Amino acid sequence: RRHRLPATTVREAQESPLFANHRLQRKLPLEAIQVVLEELRKNGNLEWLDKNKTSFLIMWRRPEEWGKLIYQWVSKNGLTNSVFTLYELASGDDTENEEFHGLDETMLLRALQALQQEHKAEIITLDDGRGVKFF
């Protein structure tokens, strides 16, 4: 969570500060990283992105939790019935102080899909990409 590590590969993770201490020149072996990642998957905080289990998506919050945070912001600011681009939500000036600011697009889409299932939002296609309308 602290390093905001979204989708990555096992090899990249091995070099990240999560599993490597470059000052001590030590890193966790790949087998041990696989054990940690599999435990995260069992707890619902990781999803493998391929069958070989080489790339993964870390979810320090589940999509439903992110959706709830986003919708709370929308409601708090009176922005229901408004349309936003995905960029505005994840990187816009208005969300700069929000926890979901800088959220990986894959996770943002999953959060919005969760809101869509609750009939609180609708993902739409815009000329320059995707957006969302909140209800």
DSSP file with accessible surface (Angstrom, degrees, kcal/mol):
  #  RESIDUE AA STRUCTURE BP1 BP2  ACC     N-H-->O    O-->H-N    N-H-->O    O-->H-N    TCO  KAPPA ALPHA  PHI   PSI    X-CA   Y-CA   Z-CA
    1    1 A R    >         0   0  148      0, 0.0     3,-0.9     0, 0.0    59,-0.0   0.000 360.0 360.0 360.0 -45.4    0.0    0.0    0.0
    2    2 A R  T 3   +     0   0  218      1,-0.3     0, 0.0     2,-0.1     0, 0.0   0.869 360.0  41.5 -61.3 -37.5    2.8    2.4    1.0
    3    3 A H  T 3  S-     0   0   78      2,-0.1    -1,-0.3     3,-0.0    15,-0.0   0.483 102.1-134.3 -90.2  -3.1    4.6    1.9   -2.3
    4    4 A R    <   +     0   0   96     -3,-0.9    -2,-0.1     1,-0.2   100,-0.0   0.900  35.9 178.1  49.3  48.0    1.4    1.9   -4.4
    5    5 A L        +     0   0   35      1,-0.1    53,-0.2    52,-0.0    -1,-0.2  -0.725   3.1 170.6 -83.2 108.2    2.5   -1.1   -6.3
    6    6 A P        -     0   0   41      0, 0.0    52,-0.7     0, 0.0     2,-0.3   0.494  54.2  -4.9 -88.8-121.7   -0.3   -2.0   -8.7
    7    7 A A  E    S+A   57   0A  42     50,-0.2     2,-0.3    48,-0.1    50,-0.2  -0.533  82.0 140.0 -74.6 133.7    0.0   -4.7  -11.5
    8    8 A T  E     -A   56   0A  12     48,-2.4    48,-3.1    -2,-0.3     2,-0.3  -0.922  46.6 -97.5-158.4-179.5    3.5   -6.0  -11.7
    9    9 A T  E  >  -A   55   0A  45     -2,-0.3     4,-2.5    46,-0.3    46,-0.3  -0.709  31.3-114.7-107.7 163.6    5.4   -9.2  -12.3
   10   10 A V  H  > S+     0   0    8     44,-2.8     4,-2.0    -2,-0.3     5,-0.1   0.916 118.0  52.2 -62.7 -40.9    7.0  -11.5   -9.8
   11   11 A R  H  > S+     0   0  169     43,-0.3     4,-0.8     1,-0.2    -1,-0.2   0.907 110.6  47.0 -62.9 -42.6   10.5  -10.6  -11.1
   12   12 A E  H >> S+     0   0  112      1,-0.2     3,-0.7     2,-0.2     4,-0.6   0.893 109.9  54.4 -65.3 -38.6    9.8   -6.9  -10.8
   13   13 A A  H >< S+     0   0    0     -4,-2.5     3,-1.1     1,-0.2     6,-0.6   0.878  99.4  61.7 -62.7 -35.5    8.4   -7.5   -7.3
   14   14 A Q  H 3< S+     0   0   24     -4,-2.0    -1,-0.2     1,-0.3    14,-0.2   0.820 107.8  43.9 -61.9 -27.6   11.7   -9.2   -6.3
   15   15 A E  H << S+     0   0   85     -4,-0.8    -1,-0.3    -3,-0.7    -2,-0.2   0.547  95.6 100.3 -92.5  -8.9   13.5   -5.9   -7.0
   16   16 A S  S XX S-     0   0   16     -3,-1.1     3,-1.4    -4,-0.6     4,-1.3  -0.339  89.2-108.4 -75.9 160.2   11.0   -3.7   -5.2
   17   17 A P  T 34 S+     0   0   81      0, 0.0    -1,-0.1     0, 0.0    -4,-0.1   0.689 114.2  71.2 -61.8 -15.4   11.5   -2.4   -1.7
   18   18 A L  T 34 S+     0   0   79      1,-0.2    -4,-0.1    -5,-0.1    -5,-0.1   0.864 117.7  15.1 -66.9 -36.1    8.8   -4.8   -0.5
   19   19 A F  T <4 S+     0   0   29     -3,-1.4     9,-2.8    -6,-0.6     2,-0.4   0.352 122.1  61.4-122.6   4.1   11.0   -7.9   -1.1
   20   20 A A  E  <  -C   27   0B  10     -4,-1.3     2,-0.6     7,-0.2     7,-0.2  -0.996  52.1-160.9-138.4 139.0   14.5   -6.4   -1.4
   21   21 A N  E  >> -C   26   0B  63      5,-3.2     5,-2.1    -2,-0.4     4,-0.7  -0.903  11.9-176.5-114.9  97.2   16.8   -4.4    0.8
   22   22 A H  T  45S+     0   0  112     -2,-0.6     3,-0.2     1,-0.2    -1,-0.1   0.809  80.2  60.6 -68.2 -28.7   19.3   -2.8   -1.6
   23   23 A R  T  45S+     0   0  213      1,-0.2    -1,-0.2    -3,-0.1    -2,-0.0   0.898 114.7  34.8 -64.6 -39.0   21.3   -1.3    1.3
   24   24 A L  T  45S-     0   0  106     -3,-0.3    -1,-0.2     2,-0.2    -2,-0.2   0.469 108.9-127.2 -90.4  -4.5   22.0   -4.7    2.7
   25   25 A Q  T  <5 +     0   0  178     -4,-0.7     2,-0.3     1,-0.2    -3,-0.2   0.912  67.0 126.2  56.5  46.5   22.2   -6.2   -0.8
   26   26 A R  E   < +C   21   0B 189     -5,-2.1    -5,-3.2     2,-0.0     2,-0.3  -0.979  33.7 177.6-132.3 147.2   19.6   -8.9    0.1
   27   27 A K  E     -C   20   0B 104     -2,-0.3    -7,-0.2    -7,-0.2   -12,-0.1  -0.989  35.8-100.0-146.0 154.4   16.4  -10.0   -1.5
   28   28 A L        -     0   0   64     -9,-2.8    -9,-0.1    -2,-0.3     5,-0.0  -0.493  46.5-108.0 -71.2 137.3   13.8  -12.6   -0.8
   29   29 A P     >  -     0   0   68      0, 0.0     4,-2.1     0, 0.0     3,-0.4  -0.276  26.7-112.7 -64.2 153.9   14.0  -15.7   -3.1
   30   30 A L  H  > S+     0   0   37      1,-0.2     4,-2.5     2,-0.2     5,-0.2   0.862 116.2  57.0 -55.6 -38.6   11.4  -16.1   -5.8
   31   31 A E  H  > S+     0   0  142      1,-0.2     4,-1.6     2,-0.2    -1,-0.2   0.906 108.3  46.3 -62.3 -41.3   10.0  -19.2   -4.0
   32   32 A A  H  > S+     0   0   33     -3,-0.4     4,-2.2     2,-0.2    -1,-0.2   0.887 110.4  53.0 -69.7 -37.1    9.4  -17.2   -0.8
   33   33 A I  H  X S+     0   0    0     -4,-2.1     4,-3.0     1,-0.2     5,-0.2   0.922 106.3  54.1 -62.9 -41.8    7.8  -14.4   -2.8
   34   34 A Q  H  X S+     0   0   65     -4,-2.5     4,-2.5     1,-0.2    -1,-0.2   0.893 107.3  51.0 -59.5 -39.5    5.4  -16.9   -4.4
   35   35 A V  H  X S+     0   0  101     -4,-1.6     4,-2.0     2,-0.2    -1,-0.2   0.937 111.9  46.4 -64.1 -45.6    4.4  -18.1   -1.0
   36   36 A V  H  X S+     0   0   60     -4,-2.2     4,-2.1     1,-0.2    -2,-0.2   0.937 113.9  48.3 -62.0 -46.1    3.6  -14.5    0.2
   37   37 A L  H  X S+     0   0    0     -4,-3.0     4,-2.3     1,-0.2    -2,-0.2   0.897 109.3  52.3 -64.3 -39.0    1.7  -13.7   -3.0
   38   38 A E  H  X S+     0   0   39     -4,-2.5     4,-2.3    -5,-0.2    -1,-0.2   0.893 108.2  51.7 -66.3 -35.6   -0.3  -16.9   -2.8
   39   39 A E  H  X S+     0   0   95     -4,-2.0     4,-1.6     2,-0.2    -1,-0.2   0.910 108.5  51.0 -66.5 -39.9   -1.3  -16.0    0.8
   40   40 A L  H  <>S+     0   0   53     -4,-2.1     5,-2.7     2,-0.2     6,-0.5   0.902 109.1  51.9 -61.8 -39.2   -2.4  -12.6   -0.4
   41   41 A R  H ><5S+     0   0  101     -4,-2.3     3,-1.7     4,-0.2     5,-0.2   0.934 106.4  53.1 -63.0 -43.5   -4.5  -14.3   -3.1
   42   42 A K  H 3<5S+     0   0  129     -4,-2.3    -1,-0.2     1,-0.3    -2,-0.2   0.836 108.7  50.6 -60.8 -33.4   -6.1  -16.5   -0.5
   43   43 A N  T 3<5S-     0   0   86     -4,-1.6    -1,-0.3    -5,-0.1    -2,-0.2   0.421 119.9-110.2 -84.9  -1.1   -7.1  -13.4    1.5
   44   44 A G  T < 5S+     0   0   27     -3,-1.7    -3,-0.2    -4,-0.3    -2,-0.1   0.646  91.0 109.1  84.4  15.8   -8.6  -11.7   -1.6
   45   45 A N  S   <S+     0   0   38     -5,-2.7    14,-3.3    -6,-0.2     2,-0.3   0.279  72.5  46.1-107.8   9.9   -5.9   -9.1   -2.0
   46   46 A L  E     -B   58   0A   6     -6,-0.5     2,-0.4    12,-0.2    12,-0.2  -0.991  57.3-166.1-150.7 143.6   -4.1  -10.4   -5.1
   47   47 A E  E     -B   57   0A  75     10,-2.1    10,-2.6    -2,-0.3     2,-0.3  -0.998  23.2-129.4-132.0 127.6   -5.2  -11.6   -8.5
   48   48 A W  E     -B   56   0A  34     -2,-0.4     8,-0.3     8,-0.2     3,-0.0  -0.588  12.6-160.3 -72.1 137.4   -3.0  -13.5  -10.9
   49   49 A L  S    S+     0   0   78      6,-2.6     2,-0.3    -2,-0.3     7,-0.2   0.502  72.0  32.8 -97.8  -7.2   -3.1  -11.9  -14.3
   50   50 A D  S >  S-     0   0   50      5,-0.7     3,-1.1     1,-0.1     5,-0.1  -0.959  80.0-115.3-144.6 163.5   -1.8  -15.0  -16.2
   51   51 A K  T 3  S+     0   0  205     -2,-0.3    -1,-0.1     1,-0.2    -3,-0.0   0.771 112.3  59.1 -70.6 -27.0   -1.9  -18.7  -15.9
   52   52 A N  T 3  S-     0   0  134     -3,-0.0    -1,-0.2     1,-0.0    -4,-0.0   0.471 106.1-126.4 -80.4  -3.6    1.8  -19.0  -15.3
   53   53 A K  S <  S+     0   0   87     -3,-1.1    -2,-0.1     2,-0.1     3,-0.1   0.919  73.3 123.3  57.3  48.5    1.5  -16.8  -12.2
   54   54 A T        +     0   0   69      1,-0.2   -44,-2.8   -45,-0.1     2,-0.3   0.644  67.5  40.0-107.9 -23.4    4.2  -14.4  -13.3
   55   55 A S  E     +A    9   0A  27    -46,-0.3    -6,-2.6   -45,-0.1    -5,-0.7  -0.957  69.0 172.2-128.0 149.5    2.2  -11.2  -13.2
   56   56 A F  E     -AB   8  48A   0    -48,-3.1   -48,-2.4    -2,-0.3     2,-0.5  -0.954  30.5-127.0-151.3 164.2   -0.3  -10.1  -10.7
   57   57 A L  E     -AB   7  47A   1    -10,-2.6   -10,-2.1    -2,-0.3     2,-0.4  -0.984  23.3-147.9-118.3 120.7   -2.5   -7.3   -9.4
   58   58 A I  E     - B   0  46A  26    -52,-0.7     2,-0.6    -2,-0.5   -12,-0.2  -0.774   9.3-165.8 -89.3 133.4   -2.2   -6.3   -5.8
   59   59 A M        +     0   0   14    -14,-3.3     3,-0.1    -2,-0.4    -2,-0.0  -0.869  16.8 174.1-121.5  93.1   -5.4   -5.0   -4.2
   60   60 A W  S    S+     0   0   48     -2,-0.6     2,-0.3     1,-0.2    -1,-0.1   0.705  86.8  28.0 -72.6 -15.4   -4.8   -3.3   -0.9
   61   61 A R  S    S-     0   0   47     -3,-0.1    -1,-0.2   -16,-0.1     5,-0.0  -0.990  95.2-116.2-133.7 144.3   -8.5   -2.5   -1.1
   62   62 A R    >>  -     0   0  100     -2,-0.3     4,-2.1     1,-0.1     3,-0.7  -0.374  33.1-106.5 -72.5 157.1  -11.0   -4.6   -2.9
   63   63 A P  H 3> S+     0   0   18      0, 0.0     4,-2.8     0, 0.0     5,-0.2   0.881 121.2  55.0 -54.0 -38.3  -12.8   -3.0   -5.9
   64   64 A E  H 3> S+     0   0  100      1,-0.2     4,-2.1     2,-0.2     5,-0.1   0.874 107.4  49.9 -63.2 -36.8  -16.0   -2.7   -3.8
   65   65 A E  H <> S+     0   0   78     -3,-0.7     4,-2.1     2,-0.2    -1,-0.2   0.908 111.5  47.5 -68.9 -42.3  -14.1   -0.8   -1.1
   66   66 A W  H  X S+     0   0    1     -4,-2.1     4,-2.6     2,-0.2    -2,-0.2   0.919 111.0  52.7 -62.7 -42.7  -12.6    1.6   -3.7
   67   67 A G  H  X S+     0   0    1     -4,-2.8     4,-2.9    -5,-0.2     5,-0.2   0.911 107.5  51.1 -59.2 -42.0  -16.0    2.1   -5.3
   68   68 A K  H  X S+     0   0  133     -4,-2.1     4,-2.3     1,-0.2    -1,-0.2   0.925 110.7  48.6 -62.1 -43.5  -17.5    3.0   -1.9
   69   69 A L  H  X S+     0   0   39     -4,-2.1     4,-1.9     2,-0.2    -2,-0.2   0.914 113.1  47.4 -62.2 -44.3  -14.7    5.6   -1.3
   70   70 A I  H  X S+     0   0    0     -4,-2.6     4,-2.4     1,-0.2    -2,-0.2   0.939 112.9  48.1 -63.1 -45.7  -15.2    7.1   -4.8
   71   71 A Y  H  X S+     0   0   40     -4,-2.9     4,-2.9     1,-0.2     5,-0.2   0.869 107.8  55.3 -67.3 -34.0  -19.0    7.2   -4.4
   72   72 A Q  H  X S+     0   0  100     -4,-2.3     4,-2.9    -5,-0.2    -1,-0.2   0.920 109.5  47.8 -61.7 -41.1  -18.6    8.9   -0.9
   73   73 A W  H  X S+     0   0    9     -4,-1.9     4,-1.9     2,-0.2    -2,-0.2   0.930 111.9  49.6 -64.4 -44.6  -16.5   11.6   -2.6
   74   74 A V  H  <>S+     0   0    0     -4,-2.4     5,-3.0     1,-0.2     6,-0.3   0.944 116.0  42.3 -59.0 -49.0  -19.1   12.0   -5.3
   75   75 A S  H ><5S+     0   0   56     -4,-2.9     3,-1.6     1,-0.2    -2,-0.2   0.922 111.7  53.9 -65.3 -45.3  -22.0   12.3   -2.8
   76   76 A K  H 3<5S+     0   0  145     -4,-2.9    -1,-0.2     1,-0.3    -2,-0.2   0.848 113.4  43.3 -59.3 -34.1  -20.1   14.5   -0.4
   77   77 A N  T 3<5S-     0   0   80     -4,-1.9    -1,-0.3    -5,-0.2    -2,-0.2   0.303 113.0-115.1 -97.8   9.2  -19.3   17.0   -3.2
   78   78 A G  T < 5S+     0   0   60     -3,-1.6    -3,-0.2    -4,-0.2    -2,-0.1   0.872  71.3 136.8  63.5  38.4  -22.8   16.9   -4.7
   79   79 A L    > < +     0   0   41     -5,-3.0     3,-1.1    -6,-0.2    55,-0.3   0.217  19.1 130.0-106.5  15.1  -21.5   15.4   -8.0
   80   80 A T  T 3  S+     0   0   53     -6,-0.3    55,-0.2     1,-0.2     3,-0.1  -0.347  72.1  31.8 -64.9 153.8  -24.2   12.8   -8.6
   81   81 A N  T 3  S+     0   0  111     53,-2.6     2,-0.3     1,-0.3    -1,-0.2   0.722  99.2 123.3  65.4  23.3  -25.6   13.0  -12.1
   82   82 A S    <   -     0   0   36     -3,-1.1    52,-2.1    52,-0.3     2,-0.4  -0.808  56.3-136.7-110.8 155.4  -22.1   14.2  -13.2
   83   83 A V  E     +D  133   0C  74     -2,-0.3     2,-0.3    50,-0.2    50,-0.2  -0.932  22.8 179.8-112.7 135.6  -19.9   12.6  -15.9
   84   84 A F  E     -D  132   0C  18     48,-2.6    48,-2.7    -2,-0.4     2,-0.2  -0.970  25.5-126.3-130.1 148.7  -16.1   12.2  -15.3
   85   85 A T  E  >  -D  131   0C  33     -2,-0.3     4,-1.8    46,-0.3    46,-0.3  -0.519  32.2-113.8 -81.1 161.2  -13.4   10.8  -17.4
   86   86 A L  H  > S+     0   0   11     44,-1.8     4,-2.5     1,-0.2     5,-0.3   0.883 119.1  56.1 -63.0 -35.2  -11.3    8.1  -15.8
   87   87 A Y  H  >>S+     0   0  164     43,-0.3     4,-3.2     1,-0.2     5,-0.6   0.920 104.0  52.2 -62.3 -44.5   -8.3   10.5  -15.9
   88   88 A E  H  >5S+     0   0   88      3,-0.2     4,-1.3     1,-0.2     7,-0.3   0.897 112.8  45.4 -59.7 -41.0  -10.3   13.1  -14.0
   89   89 A L  H  <5S+     0   0    0     -4,-1.8    -2,-0.2     2,-0.2    -1,-0.2   0.933 123.3  32.3 -68.6 -46.1  -11.1   10.6  -11.3
   90   90 A A  H  <5S+     0   0    9     -4,-2.5    12,-3.9    11,-0.2    13,-0.2   0.796 139.4  13.0 -84.7 -26.9   -7.7    9.1  -10.9
   91   91 A S  H  <5S+     0   0   46     -4,-3.2    -3,-0.2    -5,-0.3    -2,-0.2   0.389  90.8 121.4-133.5   1.2   -5.5   12.1  -11.7
   92   92 A G    ><< -     0   0   13     -4,-1.3     3,-0.9    -5,-0.6     4,-0.3  -0.242  68.8-117.2 -72.4 159.7   -7.6   15.2  -11.7
   93   93 A D  G >  S+     0   0  133      1,-0.2     3,-1.1     2,-0.2     4,-0.3   0.835 111.6  61.8 -62.3 -33.2   -7.0   18.3   -9.4
   94   94 A D  G 3  S+     0   0  127      1,-0.2    -1,-0.2     2,-0.1     3,-0.2   0.752 108.5  41.2 -67.6 -25.4  -10.3   17.8   -7.7
   95   95 A T  G X  S+     0   0    1     -3,-0.9     3,-2.5    -7,-0.3     6,-0.3   0.337  79.8 113.2-103.5   8.7   -9.4   14.3   -6.4
   96   96 A E  T <  S+     0   0  118     -3,-1.1    -1,-0.2     1,-0.3    -2,-0.1   0.809  81.5  41.7 -54.4 -35.7   -5.8   15.2   -5.4
   97   97 A N  T 3  S+     0   0  154     -4,-0.3    -1,-0.3    -3,-0.2     2,-0.3   0.344  95.5 103.0 -95.7   8.7   -6.4   14.8   -1.7
   98   98 A E  S X  S-     0   0   54     -3,-2.5     3,-1.5     1,-0.1    -3,-0.1  -0.630  77.1-125.5 -93.8 150.4   -8.5   11.7   -2.0
   99   99 A E  T 3  S+     0   0   82      1,-0.3    -1,-0.1    -2,-0.3   -29,-0.0   0.815 109.9  56.8 -63.6 -28.5   -7.2    8.2   -1.3
  100  100 A F  T >  S+     0   0    2    -34,-0.1     3,-2.0     2,-0.1    -1,-0.3   0.537  77.4 118.8 -83.4  -3.2   -8.2    6.9   -4.7
  101  101 A H  T <  S+     0   0   51     -3,-1.5   -10,-0.2    -6,-0.3   -11,-0.2  -0.428  81.8  18.4 -62.6 129.9   -6.1    9.6   -6.5
  102  102 A G  T 3  S+     0   0   43    -12,-3.9    -1,-0.3     1,-0.3   -11,-0.1   0.535  88.4 161.8  85.8   6.9   -3.5    7.9   -8.6
  103  103 A L    <   -     0   0   10     -3,-2.0    -1,-0.3   -13,-0.2    -3,-0.1  -0.341  49.3-100.1 -63.4 136.9   -5.3    4.6   -8.5
  104  104 A D     >  -     0   0   50      1,-0.1     4,-2.7     4,-0.1     3,-0.2  -0.276  29.2-123.1 -55.6 138.5   -4.3    2.2  -11.2
  105  105 A E  H  > S+     0   0  106      1,-0.2     4,-2.7     2,-0.2     5,-0.2   0.866 109.7  56.5 -58.9 -36.3   -6.7    2.2  -14.2
  106  106 A T  H  > S+     0   0   62      1,-0.2     4,-1.8     2,-0.2    -1,-0.2   0.947 112.2  41.1 -61.0 -46.2   -7.4   -1.5  -13.9
  107  107 A M  H  > S+     0   0    5      2,-0.2     4,-2.4    -3,-0.2    -2,-0.2   0.883 112.2  55.9 -71.0 -36.6   -8.5   -1.2  -10.3
  108  108 A L  H  X S+     0   0    2     -4,-2.7     4,-2.5     1,-0.2    -2,-0.2   0.938 107.9  48.8 -59.7 -45.8  -10.4    2.0  -11.0
  109  109 A L  H  X S+     0   0   19     -4,-2.7     4,-2.4     1,-0.2    -1,-0.2   0.905 110.6  50.4 -61.7 -40.5  -12.4    0.2  -13.7
  110  110 A R  H  X S+     0   0   57     -4,-1.8     4,-1.9    -5,-0.2    -1,-0.2   0.891 110.1  50.3 -65.4 -38.5  -13.1   -2.6  -11.3
  111  111 A A  H  X S+     0   0    0     -4,-2.4     4,-2.0     2,-0.2    -2,-0.2   0.923 112.1  47.3 -64.3 -42.1  -14.3   -0.2   -8.6
  112  112 A L  H  X S+     0   0    0     -4,-2.5     4,-2.4     1,-0.2    -2,-0.2   0.859 108.7  54.7 -69.4 -33.6  -16.6    1.5  -11.1
  113  113 A Q  H  X S+     0   0   92     -4,-2.4     4,-2.1     2,-0.2    -1,-0.2   0.892 106.6  52.1 -65.0 -37.4  -17.9   -1.8  -12.3
  114  114 A A  H  X S+     0   0    6     -4,-1.9     4,-1.1     2,-0.2    -2,-0.2   0.918 111.0  47.1 -63.8 -41.5  -18.8   -2.6   -8.7
  115  115 A L  H  <>S+     0   0    1     -4,-2.0     5,-2.7     1,-0.2     6,-0.7   0.872 108.8  55.5 -66.6 -35.3  -20.7    0.7   -8.5
  116  116 A Q  H ><5S+     0   0   74     -4,-2.4     3,-1.6     1,-0.2    -2,-0.2   0.901 104.2  53.1 -64.3 -39.4  -22.4   -0.1  -11.8
  117  117 A Q  H 3<5S+     0   0  155     -4,-2.1    -1,-0.2     1,-0.3    -2,-0.2   0.808 108.3  50.7 -65.4 -28.4  -23.7   -3.3  -10.4
  118  118 A E  T 3<5S-     0   0   93     -4,-1.1    -1,-0.3    -3,-0.2    -2,-0.2   0.341 116.4-118.2 -87.7   3.1  -25.1   -1.4   -7.5
  119  119 A H  T < 5S+     0   0  159     -3,-1.6    -3,-0.2     2,-0.2    -2,-0.1   0.800  86.0 114.1  62.6  34.0  -26.8    1.0  -10.0
  120  120 A K  S   <S+     0   0   74     -5,-2.7    15,-2.9     1,-0.2     2,-0.3   0.501  79.3  14.4-105.8 -10.5  -24.8    4.0   -8.6
  121  121 A A  E     -E  134   0C   3     -6,-0.7     2,-0.4    13,-0.3    13,-0.2  -0.978  58.8-146.0-156.8 162.5  -22.8    4.5  -11.8
  122  122 A E  E     -E  133   0C  98     11,-2.2    11,-2.5    -2,-0.3     2,-0.4  -0.982  18.4-136.7-138.2 124.8  -22.6    3.7  -15.4
  123  123 A I  E     -E  132   0C  35     -2,-0.4     2,-0.3     9,-0.2     9,-0.3  -0.670  31.6-174.4 -79.2 131.0  -19.3    3.3  -17.3
  124  124 A I  E     -E  131   0C  43      7,-2.5     7,-3.0    -2,-0.4     2,-0.5  -0.872  25.9-119.7-127.4 158.7  -19.6    5.1  -20.7
  125  125 A T  E     -E  130   0C 127     -2,-0.3     5,-0.3     5,-0.2     2,-0.2  -0.882  31.3-170.4 -99.9 125.6  -17.4    5.4  -23.8
  126  126 A L  E >   -E  129   0C  49      3,-3.8     3,-1.5    -2,-0.5     5,-0.0  -0.640  39.0-100.5-106.8 169.1  -16.4    8.9  -24.7
  127  127 A D  T 3  S+     0   0  178      1,-0.3     3,-0.1    -2,-0.2    -1,-0.1   0.876 123.4  35.7 -56.6 -39.0  -14.7   10.2  -27.8
  128  128 A D  T 3  S-     0   0  137      1,-0.1     2,-0.3     2,-0.0    -1,-0.3   0.117 132.4 -60.3-106.6  22.7  -11.3   10.3  -26.1
  129  129 A G  E <  S- E   0 126C  36     -3,-1.5    -3,-3.8   -43,-0.0     2,-0.3  -0.982  80.0 -28.9 141.4-150.5  -11.6    7.2  -23.9
  130  130 A R  E     + E   0 125C 116     -2,-0.3   -44,-1.8    -5,-0.3   -43,-0.3  -0.734  49.5 171.1-107.8 156.0  -13.9    6.0  -21.1
  131  131 A G  E     -DE  85 124C   0     -7,-3.0    -7,-2.5    -2,-0.3     2,-0.3  -0.799  20.7-128.4-145.9-174.5  -15.8    7.8  -18.5
  132  132 A V  E     -DE  84 123C   0    -48,-2.7   -48,-2.6    -9,-0.3     2,-0.5  -0.998   3.5-152.0-146.1 141.3  -18.4    7.3  -15.8
  133  133 A K  E     -DE  83 122C  72    -11,-2.5   -11,-2.2    -2,-0.3     2,-0.3  -0.971  18.8-147.3-112.9 131.5  -21.7    8.8  -14.9
  134  134 A F  E       E   0 121C   0    -52,-2.1   -53,-2.6    -2,-0.5   -13,-0.3  -0.759 360.0 360.0 -99.7 144.6  -22.7    8.7  -11.2
  135  135 A F              0   0   82    -15,-2.9   -56,-0.1    -2,-0.3   -55,-0.0  -0.822 360.0 360.0-113.3 360.0  -26.3    8.4  -10.1
